[in-house]
Amino acid sequence: MNNKLIDLNNHLFAEMERLGDEELNGDSLTQEIERARAITGVASQIIANGALALRAEQFKSDIVSAKDAKVPKFLETE
């Protein structure tokens, strides 16, 4: 699988279209609502995972930057 965030976007908008179908009612509507809840749950986890990966990269970048920083002379200890 090689999914991208744009694919997630497409799935979410497709689900919105299905939920907006005026002819959907009764058990079909109930099933579609449950499906939407499942899709939303998975989407939330994908987004949270992406946010965690981004924070990890930012942290890694901060650490590398900190290693290159020089301590001012007046703060140096022997």
Biopython code that builds the backbone (N, CA, C, O; Angstrom):
import numpy as np
from Bio.PDB.StructureBuilder import StructureBuilder

atoms = [
    (1, "MET", "N", (0.832, -1.185, 0.000)),
    (1, "MET", "CA", (0.000, 0.000, 0.000)),
    (1, "MET", "C", (0.874, 1.245, 0.000)),
    (1, "MET", "O", (1.900, 1.305, 0.677)),
    (2, "ASN", "N", (0.453, 2.222, -0.761)),
    (2, "ASN", "CA", (1.198, 3.467, -0.840)),
    (2, "ASN", "C", (0.222, 4.637, -0.779)),
    (2, "ASN", "O", (0.183, 5.480, -1.674)),
    (3, "ASN", "N", (-0.566, 4.671, 0.298)),
    (3, "ASN", "CA", (-1.571, 5.719, 0.440)),
    (3, "ASN", "C", (-0.943, 7.020, 0.900)),
    (3, "ASN", "O", (0.080, 7.027, 1.585)),
    (4, "LYS", "N", (-1.559, 8.101, 0.519)),
    (4, "LYS", "CA", (-1.110, 9.435, 0.903)),
    (4, "LYS", "C", (-2.270, 10.146, 1.600)),
    (4, "LYS", "O", (-3.411, 9.686, 1.555)),
    (5, "LEU", "N", (-1.962, 11.273, 2.244)),
    (5, "LEU", "CA", (-3.009, 12.009, 2.949)),
    (5, "LEU", "C", (-4.112, 12.481, 2.006)),
    (5, "LEU", "O", (-5.263, 12.611, 2.422)),
    (6, "ILE", "N", (-3.781, 12.735, 0.761)),
    (6, "ILE", "CA", (-4.813, 13.138, -0.200)),
    (6, "ILE", "C", (-5.823, 12.002, -0.401)),
    (6, "ILE", "O", (-7.005, 12.257, -0.634)),
    (7, "ASP", "N", (-5.358, 10.752, -0.311)),
    (7, "ASP", "CA", (-6.273, 9.609, -0.419)),
    (7, "ASP", "C", (-7.242, 9.595, 0.764)),
    (7, "ASP", "O", (-8.429, 9.316, 0.599)),
    (8, "LEU", "N", (-6.730, 9.893, 1.943)),
    (8, "LEU", "CA", (-7.591, 9.975, 3.126)),
    (8, "LEU", "C", (-8.633, 11.070, 2.931)),
    (8, "LEU", "O", (-9.814, 10.878, 3.217)),
    (9, "ASN", "N", (-8.184, 12.207, 2.446)),
    (9, "ASN", "CA", (-9.105, 13.312, 2.154)),
    (9, "ASN", "C", (-10.213, 12.863, 1.214)),
    (9, "ASN", "O", (-11.388, 13.147, 1.446)),
    (10, "ASN", "N", (-9.834, 12.161, 0.154)),
    (10, "ASN", "CA", (-10.815, 11.686, -0.825)),
    (10, "ASN", "C", (-11.827, 10.733, -0.187)),
    (10, "ASN", "O", (-13.021, 10.812, -0.472)),
    (11, "HIS", "N", (-11.351, 9.834, 0.674)),
    (11, "HIS", "CA", (-12.250, 8.892, 1.356)),
    (11, "HIS", "C", (-13.236, 9.643, 2.259)),
    (11, "HIS", "O", (-14.423, 9.321, 2.300)),
    (12, "LEU", "N", (-12.728, 10.642, 2.977)),
    (12, "LEU", "CA", (-13.599, 11.396, 3.881)),
    (12, "LEU", "C", (-14.666, 12.171, 3.110)),
    (12, "LEU", "O", (-15.827, 12.209, 3.519)),
    (13, "PHE", "N", (-14.276, 12.780, 2.007)),
    (13, "PHE", "CA", (-15.267, 13.514, 1.216)),
    (13, "PHE", "C", (-16.265, 12.565, 0.549)),
    (13, "PHE", "O", (-17.444, 12.896, 0.421)),
    (14, "ALA", "N", (-15.805, 11.403, 0.129)),
    (14, "ALA", "CA", (-16.726, 10.412, -0.457)),
    (14, "ALA", "C", (-17.751, 9.972, 0.589)),
    (14, "ALA", "O", (-18.930, 9.799, 0.278)),
    (15, "GLU", "N", (-17.295, 9.794, 1.826)),
    (15, "GLU", "CA", (-18.220, 9.409, 2.895)),
    (15, "GLU", "C", (-19.235, 10.525, 3.155)),
    (15, "GLU", "O", (-20.412, 10.250, 3.389)),
    (16, "MET", "N", (-18.790, 11.761, 3.115)),
    (16, "MET", "CA", (-19.724, 12.881, 3.287)),
    (16, "MET", "C", (-20.790, 12.860, 2.204)),
    (16, "MET", "O", (-21.960, 13.124, 2.480)),
    (17, "GLU", "N", (-20.400, 12.550, 0.985)),
    (17, "GLU", "CA", (-21.371, 12.479, -0.109)),
    (17, "GLU", "C", (-22.374, 11.357, 0.117)),
    (17, "GLU", "O", (-23.568, 11.528, -0.127)),
    (18, "ARG", "N", (-21.884, 10.199, 0.586)),
    (18, "ARG", "CA", (-22.807, 9.081, 0.857)),
    (18, "ARG", "C", (-23.783, 9.445, 1.965)),
    (18, "ARG", "O", (-24.970, 9.131, 1.874)),
    (19, "LEU", "N", (-23.294, 10.103, 3.008)),
    (19, "LEU", "CA", (-24.171, 10.500, 4.111)),
    (19, "LEU", "C", (-25.187, 11.554, 3.680)),
    (19, "LEU", "O", (-26.274, 11.639, 4.252)),
    (20, "GLY", "N", (-24.842, 12.345, 2.688)),
    (20, "GLY", "CA", (-25.741, 13.388, 2.204)),
    (20, "GLY", "C", (-26.775, 12.900, 1.209)),
    (20, "GLY", "O", (-27.597, 13.686, 0.737)),
    (21, "ASP", "N", (-26.749, 11.619, 0.882)),
    (21, "ASP", "CA", (-27.711, 11.059, -0.071)),
    (21, "ASP", "C", (-29.115, 11.112, 0.526)),
    (21, "ASP", "O", (-29.398, 10.452, 1.527)),
    (22, "GLU", "N", (-29.983, 11.894, -0.089)),
    (22, "GLU", "CA", (-31.352, 12.086, 0.408)),
    (22, "GLU", "C", (-32.168, 10.798, 0.381)),
    (22, "GLU", "O", (-33.133, 10.666, 1.134)),
    (23, "GLU", "N", (-31.804, 9.860, -0.460)),
    (23, "GLU", "CA", (-32.572, 8.610, -0.580)),
    (23, "GLU", "C", (-32.151, 7.568, 0.459)),
    (23, "GLU", "O", (-32.782, 6.518, 0.582)),
    (24, "LEU", "N", (-31.110, 7.857, 1.185)),
    (24, "LEU", "CA", (-30.615, 6.929, 2.203)),
    (24, "LEU", "C", (-31.486, 7.055, 3.449)),
    (24, "LEU", "O", (-31.647, 8.149, 3.990)),
    (25, "ASN", "N", (-32.051, 5.930, 3.908)),
    (25, "ASN", "CA", (-32.879, 5.980, 5.108)),
    (25, "ASN", "C", (-32.915, 4.606, 5.761)),
    (25, "ASN", "O", (-32.415, 3.622, 5.215)),
    (26, "GLY", "N", (-33.516, 4.564, 6.938)),
    (26, "GLY", "CA", (-33.692, 3.309, 7.660)),
    (26, "GLY", "C", (-32.383, 2.610, 7.964)),
    (26, "GLY", "O", (-31.418, 3.231, 8.409)),
    (27, "ASP", "N", (-32.363, 1.301, 7.717)),
    (27, "ASP", "CA", (-31.186, 0.491, 8.011)),
    (27, "ASP", "C", (-29.976, 0.905, 7.172)),
    (27, "ASP", "O", (-28.840, 0.843, 7.642)),
    (28, "SER", "N", (-30.222, 1.324, 5.938)),
    (28, "SER", "CA", (-29.112, 1.763, 5.088)),
    (28, "SER", "C", (-28.433, 2.988, 5.676)),
    (28, "SER", "O", (-27.207, 3.093, 5.666)),
    (29, "LEU", "N", (-29.229, 3.909, 6.187)),
    (29, "LEU", "CA", (-28.678, 5.112, 6.800)),
    (29, "LEU", "C", (-27.913, 4.754, 8.073)),
    (29, "LEU", "O", (-26.824, 5.274, 8.317)),
    (30, "THR", "N", (-28.488, 3.865, 8.878)),
    (30, "THR", "CA", (-27.824, 3.429, 10.109)),
    (30, "THR", "C", (-26.480, 2.780, 9.789)),
    (30, "THR", "O", (-25.481, 3.069, 10.447)),
    (31, "GLN", "N", (-26.447, 1.912, 8.788)),
    (31, "GLN", "CA", (-25.192, 1.265, 8.384)),
    (31, "GLN", "C", (-24.183, 2.291, 7.895)),
    (31, "GLN", "O", (-22.997, 2.182, 8.204)),
    (32, "GLU", "N", (-24.625, 3.267, 7.151)),
    (32, "GLU", "CA", (-23.710, 4.285, 6.624)),
    (32, "GLU", "C", (-23.158, 5.148, 7.751)),
    (32, "GLU", "O", (-21.994, 5.546, 7.710)),
    (33, "ILE", "N", (-23.969, 5.437, 8.744)),
    (33, "ILE", "CA", (-23.503, 6.209, 9.904)),
    (33, "ILE", "C", (-22.436, 5.421, 10.655)),
    (33, "ILE", "O", (-21.421, 5.987, 11.061)),
    (34, "GLU", "N", (-22.655, 4.126, 10.843)),
    (34, "GLU", "CA", (-21.653, 3.280, 11.514)),
    (34, "GLU", "C", (-20.358, 3.230, 10.696)),
    (34, "GLU", "O", (-19.258, 3.287, 11.246)),
    (35, "ARG", "N", (-20.511, 3.124, 9.399)),
    (35, "ARG", "CA", (-19.346, 3.124, 8.514)),
    (35, "ARG", "C", (-18.583, 4.440, 8.647)),
    (35, "ARG", "O", (-17.354, 4.447, 8.713)),
    (36, "ALA", "N", (-19.318, 5.553, 8.685)),
    (36, "ALA", "CA", (-18.689, 6.872, 8.830)),
    (36, "ALA", "C", (-17.927, 6.970, 10.148)),
    (36, "ALA", "O", (-16.834, 7.534, 10.195)),
    (37, "ARG", "N", (-18.500, 6.424, 11.212)),
    (37, "ARG", "CA", (-17.818, 6.430, 12.516)),
    (37, "ARG", "C", (-16.517, 5.632, 12.449)),
    (37, "ARG", "O", (-15.499, 6.053, 12.999)),
    (38, "ALA", "N", (-16.550, 4.495, 11.783)),
    (38, "ALA", "CA", (-15.342, 3.668, 11.654)),
    (38, "ALA", "C", (-14.276, 4.399, 10.837)),
    (38, "ALA", "O", (-13.101, 4.411, 11.204)),
    (39, "ILE", "N", (-14.692, 4.998, 9.745)),
    (39, "ILE", "CA", (-13.754, 5.738, 8.895)),
    (39, "ILE", "C", (-13.156, 6.909, 9.666)),
    (39, "ILE", "O", (-11.956, 7.169, 9.579)),
    (40, "THR", "N", (-13.992, 7.613, 10.419)),
    (40, "THR", "CA", (-13.518, 8.744, 11.214)),
    (40, "THR", "C", (-12.506, 8.298, 12.258)),
    (40, "THR", "O", (-11.508, 8.983, 12.484)),
    (41, "GLY", "N", (-12.751, 7.160, 12.898)),
    (41, "GLY", "CA", (-11.819, 6.636, 13.896)),
    (41, "GLY", "C", (-10.460, 6.312, 13.290)),
    (41, "GLY", "O", (-9.423, 6.659, 13.855)),
    (42, "VAL", "N", (-10.468, 5.653, 12.153)),
    (42, "VAL", "CA", (-9.220, 5.323, 11.479)),
    (42, "VAL", "C", (-8.520, 6.592, 11.017)),
    (42, "VAL", "O", (-7.306, 6.724, 11.169)),
    (43, "ALA", "N", (-9.279, 7.527, 10.453)),
    (43, "ALA", "CA", (-8.699, 8.785, 9.982)),
    (43, "ALA", "C", (-8.046, 9.546, 11.129)),
    (43, "ALA", "O", (-6.970, 10.121, 10.961)),
    (44, "SER", "N", (-8.678, 9.551, 12.276)),
    (44, "SER", "CA", (-8.119, 10.243, 13.441)),
    (44, "SER", "C", (-6.784, 9.637, 13.845)),
    (44, "SER", "O", (-5.851, 10.361, 14.190)),
    (45, "GLN", "N", (-6.688, 8.317, 13.804)),
    (45, "GLN", "CA", (-5.430, 7.652, 14.151)),
    (45, "GLN", "C", (-4.333, 7.948, 13.124)),
    (45, "GLN", "O", (-3.171, 8.129, 13.488)),
    (46, "ILE", "N", (-4.702, 7.995, 11.858)),
    (46, "ILE", "CA", (-3.729, 8.314, 10.809)),
    (46, "ILE", "C", (-3.203, 9.734, 11.007)),
    (46, "ILE", "O", (-2.001, 9.975, 10.898)),
    (47, "ILE", "N", (-4.095, 10.663, 11.296)),
    (47, "ILE", "CA", (-3.697, 12.048, 11.510)),
    (47, "ILE", "C", (-2.827, 12.171, 12.760)),
    (47, "ILE", "O", (-1.825, 12.885, 12.741)),
    (48, "ALA", "N", (-3.192, 11.491, 13.835)),
    (48, "ALA", "CA", (-2.390, 11.524, 15.059)),
    (48, "ALA", "C", (-1.005, 10.939, 14.816)),
    (48, "ALA", "O", (-0.013, 11.460, 15.326)),
    (49, "ASN", "N", (-0.931, 9.872, 14.047)),
    (49, "ASN", "CA", (0.354, 9.259, 13.728)),
    (49, "ASN", "C", (1.221, 10.226, 12.922)),
    (49, "ASN", "O", (2.422, 10.340, 13.169)),
    (50, "GLY", "N", (0.617, 10.914, 11.966)),
    (50, "GLY", "CA", (1.346, 11.900, 11.177)),
    (50, "GLY", "C", (1.851, 13.050, 12.034)),
    (50, "GLY", "O", (2.973, 13.521, 11.849)),
    (51, "ALA", "N", (1.024, 13.502, 12.969)),
    (51, "ALA", "CA", (1.420, 14.584, 13.871)),
    (51, "ALA", "C", (2.590, 14.147, 14.760)),
    (51, "ALA", "O", (3.509, 14.929, 15.007)),
    (52, "LEU", "N", (2.555, 12.901, 15.237)),
    (52, "LEU", "CA", (3.644, 12.375, 16.049)),
    (52, "LEU", "C", (4.937, 12.294, 15.247)),
    (52, "LEU", "O", (6.004, 12.656, 15.743)),
    (53, "ALA", "N", (4.844, 11.821, 14.012)),
    (53, "ALA", "CA", (6.023, 11.732, 13.155)),
    (53, "ALA", "C", (6.613, 13.116, 12.902)),
    (53, "ALA", "O", (7.833, 13.280, 12.896)),
    (54, "LEU", "N", (5.755, 14.108, 12.693)),
    (54, "LEU", "CA", (6.219, 15.475, 12.475)),
    (54, "LEU", "C", (6.920, 16.009, 13.716)),
    (54, "LEU", "O", (7.991, 16.608, 13.612)),
    (55, "ARG", "N", (6.325, 15.797, 14.897)),
    (55, "ARG", "CA", (6.961, 16.250, 16.142)),
    (55, "ARG", "C", (8.304, 15.577, 16.354)),
    (55, "ARG", "O", (9.246, 16.215, 16.825)),
    (56, "ALA", "N", (8.409, 14.299, 16.015)),
    (56, "ALA", "CA", (9.679, 13.578, 16.161)),
    (56, "ALA", "C", (10.745, 14.178, 15.250)),
    (56, "ALA", "O", (11.894, 14.335, 15.662)),
    (57, "GLU", "N", (10.377, 14.512, 14.029)),
    (57, "GLU", "CA", (11.334, 15.133, 13.098)),
    (57, "GLU", "C", (11.755, 16.507, 13.592)),
    (57, "GLU", "O", (12.924, 16.876, 13.480)),
    (58, "GLN", "N", (10.819, 17.265, 14.135)),
    (58, "GLN", "CA", (11.151, 18.578, 14.665)),
    (58, "GLN", "C", (12.091, 18.459, 15.858)),
    (58, "GLN", "O", (13.037, 19.236, 15.986)),
    (59, "PHE", "N", (11.833, 17.494, 16.727)),
    (59, "PHE", "CA", (12.687, 17.255, 17.888)),
    (59, "PHE", "C", (14.089, 16.867, 17.435)),
    (59, "PHE", "O", (15.084, 17.365, 17.962)),
    (60, "LYS", "N", (14.156, 15.976, 16.456)),
    (60, "LYS", "CA", (15.455, 15.542, 15.924)),
    (60, "LYS", "C", (16.212, 16.734, 15.343)),
    (60, "LYS", "O", (17.417, 16.870, 15.557)),
    (61, "SER", "N", (15.527, 17.574, 14.628)),
    (61, "SER", "CA", (16.138, 18.767, 14.048)),
    (61, "SER", "C", (16.637, 19.712, 15.137)),
    (61, "SER", "O", (17.716, 20.292, 15.017)),
    (62, "ASP", "N", (15.853, 19.863, 16.195)),
    (62, "ASP", "CA", (16.258, 20.727, 17.313)),
    (62, "ASP", "C", (17.511, 20.194, 17.994)),
    (62, "ASP", "O", (18.383, 20.972, 18.383)),
    (63, "ILE", "N", (17.609, 18.874, 18.142)),
    (63, "ILE", "CA", (18.775, 18.262, 18.783)),
    (63, "ILE", "C", (20.020, 18.503, 17.936)),
    (63, "ILE", "O", (21.073, 18.865, 18.461)),
    (64, "VAL", "N", (19.897, 18.304, 16.632)),
    (64, "VAL", "CA", (21.044, 18.520, 15.735)),
    (64, "VAL", "C", (21.465, 19.980, 15.790)),
    (64, "VAL", "O", (22.660, 20.271, 15.825)),
    (65, "SER", "N", (20.511, 20.900, 15.797)),
    (65, "SER", "CA", (20.822, 22.325, 15.879)),
    (65, "SER", "C", (21.502, 22.664, 17.200)),
    (65, "SER", "O", (22.419, 23.485, 17.245)),
    (66, "ALA", "N", (21.047, 22.029, 18.266)),
    (66, "ALA", "CA", (21.628, 22.295, 19.583)),
    (66, "ALA", "C", (23.078, 21.816, 19.654)),
    (66, "ALA", "O", (23.901, 22.437, 20.326)),
    (67, "LYS", "N", (23.396, 20.716, 18.968)),
    (67, "LYS", "CA", (24.771, 20.208, 18.976)),
    (67, "LYS", "C", (25.714, 21.171, 18.277)),
    (67, "LYS", "O", (26.890, 21.256, 18.631)),
    (68, "ASP", "N", (25.214, 21.892, 17.297)),
    (68, "ASP", "CA", (26.033, 22.836, 16.545)),
    (68, "ASP", "C", (26.159, 24.191, 17.241)),
    (68, "ASP", "O", (27.009, 25.003, 16.875)),
    (69, "ALA", "N", (25.323, 24.430, 18.234)),
    (69, "ALA", "CA", (25.343, 25.716, 18.930)),
    (69, "ALA", "C", (26.556, 25.790, 19.844)),
    (69, "ALA", "O", (26.997, 24.783, 20.399)),
    (70, "LYS", "N", (27.079, 26.975, 19.988)),
    (70, "LYS", "CA", (28.231, 27.178, 20.867)),
    (70, "LYS", "C", (27.755, 27.847, 22.146)),
    (70, "LYS", "O", (26.906, 28.738, 22.126)),
    (71, "VAL", "N", (28.320, 27.399, 23.255)),
    (71, "VAL", "CA", (28.003, 27.977, 24.552)),
    (71, "VAL", "C", (28.767, 29.297, 24.670)),
    (71, "VAL", "O", (29.967, 29.342, 24.400)),
    (72, "PRO", "N", (28.088, 30.359, 25.068)),
    (72, "PRO", "CA", (28.803, 31.626, 25.247)),
    (72, "PRO", "C", (29.934, 31.481, 26.260)),
    (72, "PRO", "O", (29.807, 30.745, 27.238)),
    (73, "LYS", "N", (31.031, 32.179, 26.025)),
    (73, "LYS", "CA", (32.247, 32.088, 26.872)),
    (73, "LYS", "C", (31.917, 32.264, 28.346)),
    (73, "LYS", "O", (32.423, 31.529, 29.194)),
    (74, "PHE", "N", (31.075, 33.232, 28.648)),
    (74, "PHE", "CA", (30.825, 33.506, 30.071)),
    (74, "PHE", "C", (30.071, 32.369, 30.760)),
    (74, "PHE", "O", (30.014, 32.326, 31.989)),
    (75, "LEU", "N", (29.493, 31.452, 29.989)),
    (75, "LEU", "CA", (28.798, 30.310, 30.600)),
    (75, "LEU", "C", (29.663, 29.046, 30.648)),
    (75, "LEU", "O", (29.285, 28.059, 31.278)),
    (76, "GLU", "N", (30.795, 29.076, 29.998)),
    (76, "GLU", "CA", (31.662, 27.889, 29.969)),
    (76, "GLU", "C", (32.254, 27.637, 31.341)),
    (76, "GLU", "O", (32.603, 28.562, 32.073)),
    (77, "THR", "N", (32.356, 26.365, 31.666)),
    (77, "THR", "CA", (33.051, 25.973, 32.897)),
    (77, "THR", "C", (34.352, 25.292, 32.501)),
    (77, "THR", "O", (34.511, 24.848, 31.364)),
    (78, "GLU", "N", (35.238, 25.218, 33.406)),
    (78, "GLU", "CA", (36.546, 24.658, 33.089)),
    (78, "GLU", "C", (36.462, 23.273, 32.632)),
    (78, "GLU", "O", (37.486, 22.661, 32.326)),
]
sb = StructureBuilder()
sb.init_structure("model")
sb.init_model(0)
sb.init_chain("A")
sb.init_seg("    ")
for serial, (resi, resn, name, xyz) in enumerate(atoms, 1):
    if name == "N":
        sb.init_residue(resn, " ", resi, " ")
    sb.init_atom(name, np.array(xyz, "f"), 0.0, 1.0, " ", f" {name:<3s}", serial, name[0])
structure = sb.get_structure()
